[in-house]
Amino acid sequence: MRQVFVAALCLALAGCATKYQEMGFTGGVAAQRVTSDTWRIQARGNGYTGTATVQDYVLLKAAETTQAAGGTHF
C-alpha cells in the first residue's frame, strides 16, 4: 500500500513541472525579436522543473524560431 502512495505522490509532483508552452504564469518559453536576424529566447520553470529541462526548452524554442524565420542554423 505504501508503494502505491509513493507512486501516486511522484506522479502528482511530476504534473507540477513546467510544460513546454508559451510563457505564462507557471513558466514556459518565449522568443522576442531583437534585430532582423537576432532573437532573445527566454525560459522560466518553477520549483519542480529541473535546470536541464529548462535548457532543453531554450534549445527547442531556438530551433523552432530559426526554422520559422527560414534559417537553417542557430
PQR file with spaces between the fields and no chain letter, atoms N, CA, C, O and H, PARSE charges and radii, in Angstrom:
ATOM       1  N    MET     1       0.824   -1.190    0.000 -0.4000 1.5000
ATOM       2  CA   MET     1       0.000    0.000    0.000 -0.0000 2.0000
ATOM       3  C    MET     1       0.870    1.256    0.000  0.5500 1.7000
ATOM       4  O    MET     1       0.543    2.249   -0.651 -0.5500 1.4000
ATOM       5  N    ARG     2       1.965    1.202    0.728 -0.4000 1.5000
ATOM       6  CA   ARG     2       2.864    2.358    0.792 -0.0000 2.0000
ATOM       7  C    ARG     2       3.467    2.657   -0.576  0.5500 1.7000
ATOM       8  O    ARG     2       3.656    3.820   -0.933 -0.5500 1.4000
ATOM       9  H    ARG     2       2.231    0.395    1.256  0.4000 1.0000
ATOM      10  N    GLN     3       3.768    1.616   -1.338 -0.4000 1.5000
ATOM      11  CA   GLN     3       4.355    1.806   -2.671 -0.0000 2.0000
ATOM      12  C    GLN     3       3.376    2.510   -3.603  0.5500 1.7000
ATOM      13  O    GLN     3       3.785    3.328   -4.426 -0.5500 1.4000
ATOM      14  H    GLN     3       3.615    0.671   -1.048  0.4000 1.0000
ATOM      15  N    VAL     4       2.111    2.205   -3.484 -0.4000 1.5000
ATOM      16  CA   VAL     4       1.089    2.859   -4.306 -0.0000 2.0000
ATOM      17  C    VAL     4       1.014    4.344   -3.947  0.5500 1.7000
ATOM      18  O    VAL     4       0.902    5.193   -4.831 -0.5500 1.4000
ATOM      19  H    VAL     4       1.779    1.540   -2.815  0.4000 1.0000
ATOM      20  N    PHE     5       1.075    4.654   -2.661 -0.4000 1.5000
ATOM      21  CA   PHE     5       1.038    6.045   -2.226 -0.0000 2.0000
ATOM      22  C    PHE     5       2.246    6.814   -2.749  0.5500 1.7000
ATOM      23  O    PHE     5       2.100    7.935   -3.235 -0.5500 1.4000
ATOM      24  H    PHE     5       1.165    3.964   -1.943  0.4000 1.0000
ATOM      25  N    VAL     6       3.430    6.229   -2.655 -0.4000 1.5000
ATOM      26  CA   VAL     6       4.652    6.881   -3.132 -0.0000 2.0000
ATOM      27  C    VAL     6       4.576    7.093   -4.642  0.5500 1.7000
ATOM      28  O    VAL     6       4.955    8.158   -5.129 -0.5500 1.4000
ATOM      29  H    VAL     6       3.549    5.318   -2.261  0.4000 1.0000
ATOM      30  N    ALA     7       4.101    6.115   -5.381 -0.4000 1.5000
ATOM      31  CA   ALA     7       3.971    6.239   -6.832 -0.0000 2.0000
ATOM      32  C    ALA     7       2.976    7.353   -7.185  0.5500 1.7000
ATOM      33  O    ALA     7       3.224    8.138   -8.101 -0.5500 1.4000
ATOM      34  H    ALA     7       3.794    5.249   -4.985  0.4000 1.0000
ATOM      35  N    ALA     8       1.862    7.422   -6.466 -0.4000 1.5000
ATOM      36  CA   ALA     8       0.871    8.464   -6.734 -0.0000 2.0000
ATOM      37  C    ALA     8       1.437    9.847   -6.414  0.5500 1.7000
ATOM      38  O    ALA     8       1.174   10.811   -7.133 -0.5500 1.4000
ATOM      39  H    ALA     8       1.661    6.784   -5.722  0.4000 1.0000
ATOM      40  N    LEU     9       2.206    9.940   -5.342 -0.4000 1.5000
ATOM      41  CA   LEU     9       2.825   11.208   -4.974 -0.0000 2.0000
ATOM      42  C    LEU     9       3.829   11.655   -6.037  0.5500 1.7000
ATOM      43  O    LEU     9       3.874   12.833   -6.390 -0.5500 1.4000
ATOM      44  H    LEU     9       2.419    9.158   -4.757  0.4000 1.0000
ATOM      45  N    CYS    10       4.625   10.731   -6.543 -0.4000 1.5000
ATOM      46  CA   CYS    10       5.597   11.063   -7.597 -0.0000 2.0000
ATOM      47  C    CYS    10       4.893   11.542   -8.865  0.5500 1.7000
ATOM      48  O    CYS    10       5.343   12.498   -9.497 -0.5500 1.4000
ATOM      49  H    CYS    10       4.589    9.773   -6.257  0.4000 1.0000
ATOM      50  N    LEU    11       3.815   10.901   -9.236 -0.4000 1.5000
ATOM      51  CA   LEU    11       3.065   11.326  -10.418 -0.0000 2.0000
ATOM      52  C    LEU    11       2.450   12.708  -10.222  0.5500 1.7000
ATOM      53  O    LEU    11       2.415   13.517  -11.149 -0.5500 1.4000
ATOM      54  H    LEU    11       3.450   10.124   -8.722  0.4000 1.0000
ATOM      55  N    ALA    12       1.973   12.966   -9.027 -0.4000 1.5000
ATOM      56  CA   ALA    12       1.379   14.278   -8.752 -0.0000 2.0000
ATOM      57  C    ALA    12       2.428   15.378   -8.829  0.5500 1.7000
ATOM      58  O    ALA    12       2.165   16.445   -9.383 -0.5500 1.4000
ATOM      59  H    ALA    12       2.001   12.309   -8.274  0.4000 1.0000
ATOM      60  N    LEU    13       3.602   15.135   -8.285 -0.4000 1.5000
ATOM      61  CA   LEU    13       4.664   16.140   -8.332 -0.0000 2.0000
ATOM      62  C    LEU    13       5.191   16.329   -9.751  0.5500 1.7000
ATOM      63  O    LEU    13       5.534   17.447  -10.137 -0.5500 1.4000
ATOM      64  H    LEU    13       3.816   14.268   -7.835  0.4000 1.0000
ATOM      65  N    ALA    14       5.257   15.271  -10.516 -0.4000 1.5000
ATOM      66  CA   ALA    14       5.718   15.384  -11.901 -0.0000 2.0000
ATOM      67  C    ALA    14       4.745   16.236  -12.708  0.5500 1.7000
ATOM      68  O    ALA    14       5.156   16.931  -13.637 -0.5500 1.4000
ATOM      69  H    ALA    14       4.979   14.364  -10.202  0.4000 1.0000
ATOM      70  N    GLY    15       3.485   16.192  -12.371 -0.4000 1.5000
ATOM      71  CA   GLY    15       2.488   17.005  -13.054 -0.0000 2.0000
ATOM      72  C    GLY    15       2.620   18.486  -12.757  0.5500 1.7000
ATOM      73  O    GLY    15       2.045   19.310  -13.468 -0.5500 1.4000
ATOM      74  H    GLY    15       3.150   15.628  -11.616  0.4000 1.0000
ATOM      75  N    CYS    16       3.365   18.840  -11.723 -0.4000 1.5000
ATOM      76  CA   CYS    16       3.548   20.239  -11.349 -0.0000 2.0000
ATOM      77  C    CYS    16       4.672   20.916  -12.122  0.5500 1.7000
ATOM      78  O    CYS    16       4.775   22.143  -12.108 -0.5500 1.4000
ATOM      79  H    CYS    16       3.833   18.171  -11.146  0.4000 1.0000
ATOM      80  N    ALA    17       5.507   20.146  -12.788 -0.4000 1.5000
ATOM      81  CA   ALA    17       6.631   20.719  -13.527 -0.0000 2.0000
ATOM      82  C    ALA    17       6.120   21.553  -14.694  0.5500 1.7000
ATOM      83  O    ALA    17       5.055   21.277  -15.247 -0.5500 1.4000
ATOM      84  H    ALA    17       5.423   19.150  -12.799  0.4000 1.0000
ATOM      85  N    THR    18       6.884   22.571  -15.060 -0.4000 1.5000
ATOM      86  CA   THR    18       6.514   23.435  -16.183 -0.0000 2.0000
ATOM      87  C    THR    18       6.564   22.641  -17.480  0.5500 1.7000
ATOM      88  O    THR    18       7.552   21.960  -17.756 -0.5500 1.4000
ATOM      89  H    THR    18       7.749   22.795  -14.611  0.4000 1.0000
ATOM      90  N    LYS    19       5.520   22.725  -18.264 -0.4000 1.5000
ATOM      91  CA   LYS    19       5.461   22.049  -19.558 -0.0000 2.0000
ATOM      92  C    LYS    19       6.039   22.972  -20.624  0.5500 1.7000
ATOM      93  O    LYS    19       6.178   24.175  -20.403 -0.5500 1.4000
ATOM      94  H    LYS    19       4.718   23.278  -18.040  0.4000 1.0000
ATOM      95  N    TYR    20       6.375   22.404  -21.783 -0.4000 1.5000
ATOM      96  CA   TYR    20       6.843   23.213  -22.901 -0.0000 2.0000
ATOM      97  C    TYR    20       5.634   23.944  -23.461  0.5500 1.7000
ATOM      98  O    TYR    20       4.772   23.345  -24.104 -0.5500 1.4000
ATOM      99  H    TYR    20       6.262   21.427  -21.962  0.4000 1.0000
ATOM     100  N    GLN    21       5.582   25.242  -23.208 -0.4000 1.5000
ATOM     101  CA   GLN    21       4.442   26.067  -23.604 -0.0000 2.0000
ATOM     102  C    GLN    21       4.905   27.508  -23.728  0.5500 1.7000
ATOM     103  O    GLN    21       6.013   27.857  -23.319 -0.5500 1.4000
ATOM     104  H    GLN    21       6.281   25.729  -22.686  0.4000 1.0000
ATOM     105  N    GLU    22       4.055   28.329  -24.289 -0.4000 1.5000
ATOM     106  CA   GLU    22       4.355   29.764  -24.334 -0.0000 2.0000
ATOM     107  C    GLU    22       4.410   30.298  -22.914  0.5500 1.7000
ATOM     108  O    GLU    22       3.770   29.755  -22.014 -0.5500 1.4000
ATOM     109  H    GLU    22       3.155   28.046  -24.621  0.4000 1.0000
ATOM     110  N    MET    23       5.175   31.363  -22.716 -0.4000 1.5000
ATOM     111  CA   MET    23       5.372   31.941  -21.383 -0.0000 2.0000
ATOM     112  C    MET    23       4.032   32.301  -20.761  0.5500 1.7000
ATOM     113  O    MET    23       3.194   32.961  -21.375 -0.5500 1.4000
ATOM     114  H    MET    23       5.695   31.804  -23.448  0.4000 1.0000
ATOM     115  N    GLY    24       3.856   31.855  -19.543 -0.4000 1.5000
ATOM     116  CA   GLY    24       2.635   32.138  -18.808 -0.0000 2.0000
ATOM     117  C    GLY    24       2.919   32.258  -17.327  0.5500 1.7000
ATOM     118  O    GLY    24       4.068   32.428  -16.920 -0.5500 1.4000
ATOM     119  H    GLY    24       4.537   31.319  -19.044  0.4000 1.0000
ATOM     120  N    PHE    25       1.887   32.171  -16.530 -0.4000 1.5000
ATOM     121  CA   PHE    25       2.011   32.331  -15.085 -0.0000 2.0000
ATOM     122  C    PHE    25       2.892   31.257  -14.457  0.5500 1.7000
ATOM     123  O    PHE    25       3.636   31.535  -13.516 -0.5500 1.4000
ATOM     124  H    PHE    25       0.953   32.033  -16.861  0.4000 1.0000
ATOM     125  N    THR    26       2.811   30.024  -14.975 -0.4000 1.5000
ATOM     126  CA   THR    26       3.575   28.914  -14.400 -0.0000 2.0000
ATOM     127  C    THR    26       4.904   28.682  -15.091  0.5500 1.7000
ATOM     128  O    THR    26       5.577   27.691  -14.805 -0.5500 1.4000
ATOM     129  H    THR    26       2.206   29.798  -15.739  0.4000 1.0000
ATOM     130  N    GLY    27       5.302   29.571  -15.995 -0.4000 1.5000
ATOM     131  CA   GLY    27       6.570   29.427  -16.710 -0.0000 2.0000
ATOM     132  C    GLY    27       6.336   29.117  -18.170  0.5500 1.7000
ATOM     133  O    GLY    27       5.206   29.171  -18.655 -0.5500 1.4000
ATOM     134  H    GLY    27       4.756   30.376  -16.227  0.4000 1.0000
ATOM     135  N    GLY    28       7.401   28.794  -18.862 -0.4000 1.5000
ATOM     136  CA   GLY    28       7.322   28.475  -20.279 -0.0000 2.0000
ATOM     137  C    GLY    28       8.475   29.110  -21.028  0.5500 1.7000
ATOM     138  O    GLY    28       9.497   29.464  -20.441 -0.5500 1.4000
ATOM     139  H    GLY    28       8.319   28.751  -18.468  0.4000 1.0000
ATOM     140  N    VAL    29       8.298   29.251  -22.345 -0.4000 1.5000
ATOM     141  CA   VAL    29       9.341   29.826  -23.191 -0.0000 2.0000
ATOM     142  C    VAL    29       8.769   30.945  -24.048  0.5500 1.7000
ATOM     143  O    VAL    29       7.574   30.974  -24.341 -0.5500 1.4000
ATOM     144  H    VAL    29       7.468   28.963  -22.822  0.4000 1.0000
ATOM     145  N    ALA    30       9.642   31.866  -24.444 -0.4000 1.5000
ATOM     146  CA   ALA    30       9.231   32.973  -25.298 -0.0000 2.0000
ATOM     147  C    ALA    30      10.396   33.380  -26.184  0.5500 1.7000
ATOM     148  O    ALA    30      11.555   33.287  -25.782 -0.5500 1.4000
ATOM     149  H    ALA    30      10.613   31.842  -24.206  0.4000 1.0000
ATOM     150  N    ALA    31      10.082   33.829  -27.387 -0.4000 1.5000
ATOM     151  CA   ALA    31      11.086   34.340  -28.320 -0.0000 2.0000
ATOM     152  C    ALA    31      10.714   35.776  -28.664  0.5500 1.7000
ATOM     153  O    ALA    31       9.568   36.070  -29.004 -0.5500 1.4000
ATOM     154  H    ALA    31       9.140   33.905  -27.714  0.4000 1.0000
ATOM     155  N    GLN    32      11.693   36.661  -28.571 -0.4000 1.5000
ATOM     156  CA   GLN    32      11.464   38.075  -28.857 -0.0000 2.0000
ATOM     157  C    GLN    32      12.497   38.524  -29.873  0.5500 1.7000
ATOM     158  O    GLN    32      13.695   38.321  -29.675 -0.5500 1.4000
ATOM     159  H    GLN    32      12.624   36.422  -28.295  0.4000 1.0000
ATOM     160  N    ARG    33      12.047   39.127  -30.949 -0.4000 1.5000
ATOM     161  CA   ARG    33      12.961   39.612  -31.983 -0.0000 2.0000
ATOM     162  C    ARG    33      13.700   40.844  -31.477  0.5500 1.7000
ATOM     163  O    ARG    33      13.082   41.791  -30.991 -0.5500 1.4000
ATOM     164  H    ARG    33      11.074   39.291  -31.110  0.4000 1.0000
ATOM     165  N    VAL    34      15.040   40.824  -31.595 -0.4000 1.5000
ATOM     166  CA   VAL    34      15.874   41.941  -31.177 -0.0000 2.0000
ATOM     167  C    VAL    34      16.277   42.768  -32.387  0.5500 1.7000
ATOM     168  O    VAL    34      16.109   43.988  -32.390 -0.5500 1.4000
ATOM     169  H    VAL    34      15.542   40.054  -31.989  0.4000 1.0000
ATOM     170  N    THR    35      16.810   42.114  -33.417 -0.4000 1.5000
ATOM     171  CA   THR    35      17.119   42.748  -34.704 -0.0000 2.0000
ATOM     172  C    THR    35      16.558   41.847  -35.791  0.5500 1.7000
ATOM     173  O    THR    35      15.885   40.859  -35.498 -0.5500 1.4000
ATOM     174  H    THR    35      16.947   41.124  -33.414  0.4000 1.0000
ATOM     175  N    SER    36      16.832   42.182  -37.032 -0.4000 1.5000
ATOM     176  CA   SER    36      16.263   41.392  -38.135 -0.0000 2.0000
ATOM     177  C    SER    36      16.751   39.948  -38.140  0.5500 1.7000
ATOM     178  O    SER    36      16.063   39.068  -38.658 -0.5500 1.4000
ATOM     179  H    SER    36      17.380   42.985  -37.269  0.4000 1.0000
ATOM     180  N    ASP    37      17.914   39.694  -37.578 -0.4000 1.5000
ATOM     181  CA   ASP    37      18.430   38.322  -37.569 -0.0000 2.0000
ATOM     182  C    ASP    37      18.846   37.839  -36.175  0.5500 1.7000
ATOM     183  O    ASP    37      19.598   36.873  -36.051 -0.5500 1.4000
ATOM     184  H    ASP    37      18.473   40.409  -37.158  0.4000 1.0000
ATOM     185  N    THR    38      18.363   38.501  -35.143 -0.4000 1.5000
ATOM     186  CA   THR    38      18.707   38.122  -33.773 -0.0000 2.0000
ATOM     187  C    THR    38      17.433   38.014  -32.933  0.5500 1.7000
ATOM     188  O    THR    38      16.555   38.874  -32.989 -0.5500 1.4000
ATOM     189  H    THR    38      17.751   39.286  -35.244  0.4000 1.0000
ATOM     190  N    TRP    39      17.360   36.942  -32.159 -0.4000 1.5000
ATOM     191  CA   TRP    39      16.215   36.698  -31.293 -0.0000 2.0000
ATOM     192  C    TRP    39      16.690   36.478  -29.865  0.5500 1.7000
ATOM     193  O    TRP    39      17.780   35.948  -29.649 -0.5500 1.4000
ATOM     194  H    TRP    39      18.074   36.243  -32.113  0.4000 1.0000
ATOM     195  N    ARG    40      15.900   36.871  -28.908 -0.4000 1.5000
ATOM     196  CA   ARG    40      16.160   36.583  -27.499 -0.0000 2.0000
ATOM     197  C    ARG    40      15.190   35.489  -27.073  0.5500 1.7000
ATOM     198  O    ARG    40      13.972   35.653  -27.153 -0.5500 1.4000
ATOM     199  H    ARG    40      15.015   37.301  -29.083  0.4000 1.0000
ATOM     200  N    ILE    41      15.741   34.384  -26.625 -0.4000 1.5000
ATOM     201  CA   ILE    41      14.934   33.262  -26.165 -0.0000 2.0000
ATOM     202  C    ILE    41      14.974   33.262  -24.645  0.5500 1.7000
ATOM     203  O    ILE    41      16.052   33.279  -24.050 -0.5500 1.4000
ATOM     204  H    ILE    41      16.730   34.250  -26.560  0.4000 1.0000
ATOM     205  N    GLN    42      13.813   33.242  -24.018 -0.4000 1.5000
ATOM     206  CA   GLN    42      13.718   33.215  -22.566 -0.0000 2.0000
ATOM     207  C    GLN    42      12.926   31.989  -22.135  0.5500 1.7000
ATOM     208  O    GLN    42      11.970   31.586  -22.798 -0.5500 1.4000
ATOM     209  H    GLN    42      12.938   33.228  -24.502  0.4000 1.0000
ATOM     210  N    ALA    43      13.332   31.409  -21.028 -0.4000 1.5000
ATOM     211  CA   ALA    43      12.605   30.278  -20.456 -0.0000 2.0000
ATOM     212  C    ALA    43      12.573   30.432  -18.948  0.5500 1.7000
ATOM     213  O    ALA    43      13.517   30.922  -18.329 -0.5500 1.4000
ATOM     214  H    ALA    43      14.109   31.736  -20.490  0.4000 1.0000
ATOM     215  N    ARG    44      11.476   30.007  -18.385 -0.4000 1.5000
ATOM     216  CA   ARG    44      11.333   30.066  -16.939 -0.0000 2.0000
ATOM     217  C    ARG    44      10.590   28.817  -16.484  0.5500 1.7000
ATOM     218  O    ARG    44       9.542   28.470  -17.030 -0.5500 1.4000
ATOM     219  H    ARG    44      10.708   29.609  -18.888  0.4000 1.0000
ATOM     220  N    GLY    45      11.139   28.152  -15.488 -0.4000 1.5000
ATOM     221  CA   GLY    45      10.489   26.989  -14.907 -0.0000 2.0000
ATOM     222  C    GLY    45      10.017   27.326  -13.503  0.5500 1.7000
ATOM     223  O    GLY    45      10.146   28.460  -13.042 -0.5500 1.4000
ATOM     224  H    GLY    45      11.990   28.434  -15.044  0.4000 1.0000
ATOM     225  N    ASN    46       9.479   26.340  -12.843 -0.4000 1.5000
ATOM     226  CA   ASN    46       9.088   26.534  -11.451 -0.0000 2.0000
ATOM     227  C    ASN    46       9.952   25.631  -10.575  0.5500 1.7000
ATOM     228  O    ASN    46      10.918   25.045  -11.066 -0.5500 1.4000
ATOM     229  H    ASN    46       9.374   25.419  -13.217  0.4000 1.0000
ATOM     230  N    GLY    47       9.633   25.509   -9.324 -0.4000 1.5000
ATOM     231  CA   GLY    47      10.427   24.728   -8.391 -0.0000 2.0000
ATOM     232  C    GLY    47      10.487   23.244   -8.693  0.5500 1.7000
ATOM     233  O    GLY    47      11.346   22.540   -8.162 -0.5500 1.4000
ATOM     234  H    GLY    47       8.849   25.984   -8.925  0.4000 1.0000
ATOM     235  N    TYR    48       9.590   22.759   -9.536 -0.4000 1.5000
ATOM     236  CA   TYR    48       9.555   21.338   -9.880 -0.0000 2.0000
ATOM     237  C    TYR    48      10.198   21.053  -11.228  0.5500 1.7000
ATOM     238  O    TYR    48      10.232   19.904  -11.670 -0.5500 1.4000
ATOM     239  H    TYR    48       8.892   23.331   -9.968  0.4000 1.0000
ATOM     240  N    THR    49      10.707   22.084  -11.880 -0.4000 1.5000
ATOM     241  CA   THR    49      11.307   21.928  -13.210 -0.0000 2.0000
ATOM     242  C    THR    49      12.821   21.989  -13.071  0.5500 1.7000
ATOM     243  O    THR    49      13.364   22.962  -12.549 -0.5500 1.4000
ATOM     244  H    THR    49      10.679   23.016  -11.521  0.4000 1.0000
ATOM     245  N    GLY    50      13.498   20.952  -13.538 -0.4000 1.5000
ATOM     246  CA   GLY    50      14.951   20.891  -13.434 -0.0000 2.0000
ATOM     247  C    GLY    50      15.643   21.843  -14.400  0.5500 1.7000
ATOM     248  O    GLY    50      15.068   22.256  -15.407 -0.5500 1.4000
ATOM     249  H    GLY    50      13.056   20.161  -13.962  0.4000 1.0000
ATOM     250  N    THR    51      16.878   22.181  -14.077 -0.4000 1.5000
ATOM     251  CA   THR    51      17.669   23.091  -14.913 -0.0000 2.0000
ATOM     252  C    THR    51      17.875   22.515  -16.309  0.5500 1.7000
ATOM     253  O    THR    51      17.791   23.244  -17.298 -0.5500 1.4000
ATOM     254  H    THR    51      17.345   21.845  -13.259  0.4000 1.0000
ATOM     255  N    ALA    52      18.142   21.223  -16.398 -0.4000 1.5000
ATOM     256  CA   ALA    52      18.366   20.590  -17.699 -0.0000 2.0000
ATOM     257  C    ALA    52      17.116   20.677  -18.571  0.5500 1.7000
ATOM     258  O    ALA    52      17.218   20.850  -19.785 -0.5500 1.4000
ATOM     259  H    ALA    52      18.210   20.631  -15.595  0.4000 1.0000
ATOM     260  N    THR    53      15.953   20.560  -17.968 -0.4000 1.5000
ATOM     261  CA   THR    53      14.702   20.655  -18.721 -0.0000 2.0000
ATOM     262  C    THR    53      14.517   22.062  -19.275  0.5500 1.7000
ATOM     263  O    THR    53      14.114   22.222  -20.427 -0.5500 1.4000
ATOM     264  H    THR    53      15.870   20.420  -16.981  0.4000 1.0000
ATOM     265  N    VAL    54      14.802   23.077  -18.478 -0.4000 1.5000
ATOM     266  CA   VAL    54      14.679   24.461  -18.931 -0.0000 2.0000
ATOM     267  C    VAL    54      15.675   24.724  -20.065  0.5500 1.7000
ATOM     268  O    VAL    54      15.333   25.404  -21.033 -0.5500 1.4000
ATOM     269  H    VAL    54      15.129   22.947  -17.542  0.4000 1.0000
ATOM     270  N    GLN    55      16.882   24.204  -19.963 -0.4000 1.5000
ATOM     271  CA   GLN    55      17.871   24.360  -21.031 -0.0000 2.0000
ATOM     272  C    GLN    55      17.409   23.684  -22.311  0.5500 1.7000
ATOM     273  O    GLN    55      17.598   24.224  -23.401 -0.5500 1.4000
ATOM     274  H    GLN    55      17.160   23.652  -19.177  0.4000 1.0000
ATOM     275  N    ASP    56      16.803   22.502  -22.189 -0.4000 1.5000
ATOM     276  CA   ASP    56      16.255   21.821  -23.366 -0.0000 2.0000
ATOM     277  C    ASP    56      15.152   22.648  -24.013  0.5500 1.7000
ATOM     278  O    ASP    56      15.073   22.722  -25.240 -0.5500 1.4000
ATOM     279  H    ASP    56      16.650   22.063  -21.303  0.4000 1.0000
ATOM     280  N    TYR    57      14.301   23.270  -23.205 -0.4000 1.5000
ATOM     281  CA   TYR    57      13.234   24.113  -23.727 -0.0000 2.0000
ATOM     282  C    TYR    57      13.806   25.301  -24.508  0.5500 1.7000
ATOM     283  O    TYR    57      13.264   25.672  -25.550 -0.5500 1.4000
ATOM     284  H    TYR    57      14.364   23.210  -22.209  0.4000 1.0000
ATOM     285  N    VAL    58      14.896   25.898  -24.013 -0.4000 1.5000
ATOM     286  CA   VAL    58      15.528   27.028  -24.707 -0.0000 2.0000
ATOM     287  C    VAL    58      16.043   26.581  -26.067  0.5500 1.7000
ATOM     288  O    VAL    58      15.822   27.267  -27.065 -0.5500 1.4000
ATOM     289  H    VAL    58      15.336   25.596  -23.167  0.4000 1.0000
ATOM     290  N    LEU    59      16.724   25.444  -26.122 -0.4000 1.5000
ATOM     291  CA   LEU    59      17.256   24.958  -27.390 -0.0000 2.0000
ATOM     292  C    LEU    59      16.140   24.605  -28.369  0.5500 1.7000
ATOM     293  O    LEU    59      16.247   24.889  -29.562 -0.5500 1.4000
ATOM     294  H    LEU    59      16.904   24.887  -25.311  0.4000 1.0000
ATOM     295  N    LEU    60      15.070   23.989  -27.871 -0.4000 1.5000
ATOM     296  CA   LEU    60      13.948   23.650  -28.738 -0.0000 2.0000
ATOM     297  C    LEU    60      13.280   24.899  -29.292  0.5500 1.7000
ATOM     298  O    LEU    60      12.947   24.941  -30.477 -0.5500 1.4000
ATOM     299  H    LEU    60      14.983   23.758  -26.901  0.4000 1.0000
ATOM     300  N    LYS    61      13.078   25.913  -28.466 -0.4000 1.5000
ATOM     301  CA   LYS    61      12.463   27.163  -28.931 -0.0000 2.0000
ATOM     302  C    LYS    61      13.373   27.857  -29.936  0.5500 1.7000
ATOM     303  O    LYS    61      12.892   28.420  -30.920 -0.5500 1.4000
ATOM     304  H    LYS    61      13.348   25.879  -27.504  0.4000 1.0000
ATOM     305  N    ALA    62      14.693   27.823  -29.699 -0.4000 1.5000
ATOM     306  CA   ALA    62      15.641   28.423  -30.643 -0.0000 2.0000
ATOM     307  C    ALA    62      15.565   27.718  -31.997  0.5500 1.7000
ATOM     308  O    ALA    62      15.576   28.373  -33.040 -0.5500 1.4000
ATOM     309  H    ALA    62      15.084   27.366  -28.900  0.4000 1.0000
ATOM     310  N    ALA    63      15.487   26.407  -31.984 -0.4000 1.5000
ATOM     311  CA   ALA    63      15.386   25.656  -33.241 -0.0000 2.0000
ATOM     312  C    ALA    63      14.072   25.963  -33.960  0.5500 1.7000
ATOM     313  O    ALA    63      14.065   26.159  -35.176 -0.5500 1.4000
ATOM     314  H    ALA    63      15.478   25.875  -31.138  0.4000 1.0000
ATOM     315  N    GLU    64      12.972   26.006  -33.228 -0.4000 1.5000
ATOM     316  CA   GLU    64      11.675   26.319  -33.843 -0.0000 2.0000
ATOM     317  C    GLU    64      11.662   27.734  -34.411  0.5500 1.7000
ATOM     318  O    GLU    64      11.149   27.956  -35.507 -0.5500 1.4000
ATOM     319  H    GLU    64      12.978   25.847  -32.241  0.4000 1.0000
ATOM     320  N    THR    65      12.218   28.684  -33.681 -0.4000 1.5000
ATOM     321  CA   THR    65      12.256   30.072  -34.132 -0.0000 2.0000
ATOM     322  C    THR    65      13.120   30.213  -35.370  0.5500 1.7000
ATOM     323  O    THR    65      12.770   30.948  -36.294 -0.5500 1.4000
ATOM     324  H    THR    65      12.635   28.504  -32.790  0.4000 1.0000
ATOM     325  N    THR    66      14.243   29.516  -35.396 -0.4000 1.5000
ATOM     326  CA   THR    66      15.140   29.536  -36.559 -0.0000 2.0000
ATOM     327  C    THR    66      14.425   29.006  -37.799  0.5500 1.7000
ATOM     328  O    THR    66      14.484   29.621  -38.864 -0.5500 1.4000
ATOM     329  H    THR    66      14.527   28.919  -34.646  0.4000 1.0000
ATOM     330  N    GLN    67      13.756   27.876  -37.661 -0.4000 1.5000
ATOM     331  CA   GLN    67      13.033   27.303  -38.807 -0.0000 2.0000
ATOM     332  C    GLN    67      11.907   28.212  -39.267  0.5500 1.7000
ATOM     333  O    GLN    67      11.702   28.381  -40.469 -0.5500 1.4000
ATOM     334  H    GLN    67      13.709   27.377  -36.796  0.4000 1.0000
ATOM     335  N    ALA    68      11.174   28.802  -38.329 -0.4000 1.5000
ATOM     336  CA   ALA    68      10.068   29.694  -38.685 -0.0000 2.0000
ATOM     337  C    ALA    68      10.570   30.933  -39.430  0.5500 1.7000
ATOM     338  O    ALA    68       9.861   31.483  -40.273 -0.5500 1.4000
ATOM     339  H    ALA    68      11.341   28.665  -37.352  0.4000 1.0000
ATOM     340  N    ALA    69      11.789   31.368  -39.118 -0.4000 1.5000
ATOM     341  CA   ALA    69      12.366   32.549  -39.783 -0.0000 2.0000
ATOM     342  C    ALA    69      13.081   32.179  -41.079  0.5500 1.7000
ATOM     343  O    ALA    69      13.649   33.049  -41.739 -0.5500 1.4000
ATOM     344  H    ALA    69      12.365   30.921  -38.433  0.4000 1.0000
ATOM     345  N    GLY    70      13.059   30.906  -41.450 -0.4000 1.5000
ATOM     346  CA   GLY    70      13.679   30.468  -42.702 -0.0000 2.0000
ATOM     347  C    GLY    70      15.154   30.155  -42.580  0.5500 1.7000
ATOM     348  O    GLY    70      15.820   29.967  -43.598 -0.5500 1.4000
ATOM     349  H    GLY    70      12.598   30.199  -40.914  0.4000 1.0000
ATOM     350  N    GLY    71      15.682   30.093  -41.386 -0.4000 1.5000
ATOM     351  CA   GLY    71      17.091   29.786  -41.179 -0.0000 2.0000
ATOM     352  C    GLY    71      17.351   28.296  -41.150  0.5500 1.7000
ATOM     353  O    GLY    71      16.428   27.489  -41.039 -0.5500 1.4000
ATOM     354  H    GLY    71      15.141   30.246  -40.559  0.4000 1.0000
ATOM     355  N    THR    72      18.614   27.944  -41.252 -0.4000 1.5000
ATOM     356  CA   THR    72      18.992   26.534  -41.204 -0.0000 2.0000
ATOM     357  C    THR    72      19.924   26.220  -40.034  0.5500 1.7000
ATOM     358  O    THR    72      20.110   25.055  -39.685 -0.5500 1.4000
ATOM     359  H    THR    72      19.364   28.599  -41.342  0.4000 1.0000
ATOM     360  N    HIS    73      20.504   27.247  -39.431 -0.4000 1.5000
ATOM     361  CA   HIS    73      21.415   27.054  -38.300 -0.0000 2.0000
ATOM     362  C    HIS    73      21.135   28.098  -37.215  0.5500 1.7000
ATOM     363  O    HIS    73      20.675   29.204  -37.499 -0.5500 1.4000
ATOM     364  H    HIS    73      20.353   28.194  -39.713  0.4000 1.0000
ATOM     365  N    PHE    74      21.418   27.725  -35.990 -0.4000 1.5000
ATOM     366  CA   PHE    74      21.279   28.691  -34.897 -0.0000 2.0000
ATOM     367  C    PHE    74      22.428   28.530  -33.941  0.5500 1.7000
ATOM     368  O    PHE    74      22.506   29.248  -32.944 -0.5500 1.4000
ATOM     369  H    PHE    74      21.791   26.827  -35.759  0.4000 1.0000
